[in-house]
C-alpha cells in the first residue's frame, strides 16, 4: 500500500514498482471522470504509462476481473471509496459509513483472494484537520478506516512525502 497526500508522488512510485515487478503490469483505474480538468489528468497518467500497461477501468467491483498471476496497481482506493460513498446515499438518508466499510472490506477480500501481486495507492485525507462539514467528516472517517484495514493486510506500507518514499511497514 502506498499512501500520502495529494501530489506526493504516490502514483508514480506505484507505477515504477509495478514496472520493476512485471513487463506488463495491470493498471486498475477506479476514477470516474467528473470534469474536463480531471479528464486531462487521467490522460497524462495514461500517456506516462504507455503501451506496456493493460488498463482496466473499474469503479467498484474489482473482484469481477481475473488478475491471477499478474502485478496489479489499483489507483486509487480513495476514488474507489468515493464511488461507494456517493452511490451509498439513499433518498435523503444518512450515509451509512459502517455498512459501506463492510461492503468495501468484503470486496477487497474477494479481490485479493486471487493469486496476484497487488499495489494499492491511497490518500491520507484526514491529515488536514477536522472539517466543519458533516458529510466530509463521514467520508474522511470511512477513508481512514478503509486505509487502516488495507494497511493491516498489506505486506508493506509506504508513505510518500514530497516525492520521497518512507517505509512504514514491511521488510
C-alpha positions as CSV (number, residue, x, y, z in Angstrom):
1,X,0.0,0.0,0.0
2,X,1.3,3.4,-1.0
3,X,-0.2,6.4,0.9
4,X,0.4,10.1,1.2
5,X,-1.0,13.5,0.4
6,X,-2.1,14.9,-2.9
7,X,0.8,15.3,-5.3
8,X,3.2,13.5,-3.1
9,X,4.3,11.1,-5.8
10,X,2.2,8.1,-4.9
11,X,1.0,7.1,-8.4
12,X,4.4,7.5,-10.0
13,X,6.1,5.4,-7.2
14,X,3.4,2.7,-7.6
15,X,3.9,2.6,-11.4
16,X,7.7,2.3,-11.0
17,X,7.3,-0.5,-8.5
18,X,4.9,-2.4,-10.8
19,X,7.2,-2.0,-13.7
20,X,10.1,-3.4,-11.7
21,X,7.9,-6.5,-10.9
22,X,6.4,-7.1,-14.3
23,X,7.0,-6.4,-18.0
24,X,3.2,-6.0,-18.5
25,X,1.5,-4.8,-15.3
26,X,-2.2,-4.1,-15.0
27,X,-3.4,-0.6,-14.1
28,X,-6.8,-0.8,-12.4
29,X,-8.3,2.7,-12.6
30,X,-11.1,3.4,-10.2
31,X,-11.8,7.0,-11.1
32,X,-15.0,8.5,-12.5
33,X,-14.4,11.4,-14.9
34,X,-16.4,14.2,-13.5
35,X,-14.9,17.3,-15.3
36,X,-12.5,18.3,-18.1
37,X,-9.6,19.1,-15.8
38,X,-9.8,15.6,-14.3
39,X,-10.1,14.0,-17.8
40,X,-6.8,15.8,-18.8
41,X,-5.2,14.5,-15.6
42,X,-6.2,10.9,-16.5
43,X,-4.9,11.4,-20.0
44,X,-1.5,12.5,-18.6
45,X,-1.4,9.4,-16.4
46,X,-2.2,7.2,-19.4
47,X,0.5,8.8,-21.6
48,X,3.1,8.4,-18.9
49,X,2.3,4.7,-18.6
50,X,2.5,3.9,-22.3
51,X,1.7,0.7,-24.1
52,X,3.4,-1.7,-21.7
53,X,0.4,-1.5,-19.4
54,X,-3.0,-3.1,-19.6
55,X,-5.7,-0.7,-18.2
56,X,-8.9,-1.9,-16.6
57,X,-11.4,0.7,-15.6
58,X,-13.5,-0.4,-12.7
59,X,-15.3,1.9,-10.4
60,X,-16.3,-0.5,-7.7
61,X,-16.3,-4.3,-8.3
62,X,-12.6,-5.1,-8.6
63,X,-13.1,-8.8,-7.9
64,X,-15.0,-9.3,-11.2
65,X,-11.7,-9.1,-13.0
66,X,-9.4,-12.1,-13.1
67,X,-5.9,-10.9,-12.5
68,X,-4.4,-14.2,-11.4
69,X,-0.6,-14.3,-11.9
70,X,-0.4,-10.5,-12.6
71,X,1.0,-7.4,-11.0
72,X,-1.9,-5.1,-10.4
73,X,-1.7,-1.4,-9.5
74,X,-5.0,-0.1,-8.1
75,X,-5.1,3.6,-8.4
76,X,-6.7,4.6,-6.2
77,X,-8.5,3.5,-3.1
78,X,-9.7,7.0,-2.3
79,X,-11.6,7.3,-5.6
80,X,-12.8,3.7,-5.1
81,X,-14.1,4.7,-1.7
82,X,-15.7,7.8,-3.1
83,X,-17.7,5.7,-5.6
84,X,-19.1,3.6,-2.8
85,X,-19.7,6.6,-0.6
86,X,-21.7,8.6,-3.2
87,X,-23.6,5.6,-4.5
88,X,-24.5,4.6,-1.0
89,X,-26.8,7.5,-0.2
90,X,-30.4,6.7,-0.3
91,X,-33.4,9.1,-0.7
92,X,-32.3,11.7,1.8
93,X,-30.9,9.0,4.0
94,X,-27.7,9.5,6.0
95,X,-24.6,7.8,4.7
96,X,-24.2,4.5,6.5
97,X,-20.4,4.5,6.9
98,X,-20.3,1.2,8.8
99,X,-22.3,-0.6,6.1
100,X,-20.2,0.9,3.3
101,X,-17.0,-0.1,5.1
102,X,-18.2,-3.7,5.5
103,X,-19.1,-3.7,1.8
104,X,-15.7,-2.4,0.7
105,X,-13.8,-4.8,3.1
106,X,-15.8,-7.7,1.6
107,X,-15.0,-6.6,-1.9
108,X,-11.3,-6.1,-1.1
109,X,-11.1,-9.6,0.4
110,X,-12.8,-11.2,-2.7
111,X,-10.4,-9.3,-5.0
112,X,-7.2,-10.0,-3.1
113,X,-8.0,-13.7,-2.8
114,X,-6.6,-14.1,-6.3
115,X,-3.0,-15.2,-6.6
116,X,-1.6,-11.9,-7.8
117,X,0.7,-9.1,-6.6
118,X,-1.3,-6.1,-5.6
119,X,-0.2,-2.5,-5.2
120,X,-2.8,-0.1,-3.8
121,X,-2.5,3.7,-3.9
122,X,-4.5,5.7,-1.5
123,X,-4.6,9.2,0.1
124,X,-4.3,10.4,3.7
125,X,-7.3,12.7,3.5
126,X,-7.5,13.2,7.3
127,X,-4.1,14.9,7.7
128,X,-5.6,18.4,7.1
129,X,-7.7,18.6,10.2
130,X,-11.3,18.1,11.1
131,X,-13.8,19.5,8.6
132,X,-16.7,21.7,9.6
133,X,-18.8,19.8,7.0
134,X,-20.5,16.7,8.4
135,X,-20.6,14.9,5.0
136,X,-16.9,15.4,4.6
137,X,-16.2,14.2,8.1
138,X,-18.1,11.0,7.4
139,X,-16.1,10.4,4.2
140,X,-12.8,11.1,6.0
141,X,-13.7,8.6,8.6
142,X,-14.7,6.0,6.0
143,X,-11.5,6.6,4.1
144,X,-9.3,6.4,7.2
145,X,-10.9,3.2,8.4
146,X,-10.5,1.7,4.9
147,X,-6.8,2.7,4.8
148,X,-6.3,1.1,8.2
149,X,-8.0,-2.1,7.0
150,X,-5.9,-2.3,3.8
151,X,-2.7,-1.4,5.7
152,X,-3.3,-4.2,8.2
153,X,-3.4,-6.7,5.4
154,X,-0.5,-5.3,3.4
155,X,3.0,-6.8,3.5
156,X,4.4,-3.3,3.0
157,X,3.1,0.2,3.6
158,X,4.9,3.2,2.0
159,X,4.2,6.8,3.0
160,X,5.1,9.3,0.2
161,X,6.3,12.7,1.4
162,X,7.3,15.3,-1.2
163,X,8.2,12.5,-3.7
164,X,10.2,10.6,-1.1
165,X,9.2,7.1,-0.1
166,X,9.2,6.4,3.7
167,X,8.7,2.8,4.7
168,X,6.1,2.5,7.4
169,X,5.6,-1.3,7.4
170,X,7.4,-4.2,5.9
171,X,10.8,-5.7,5.1
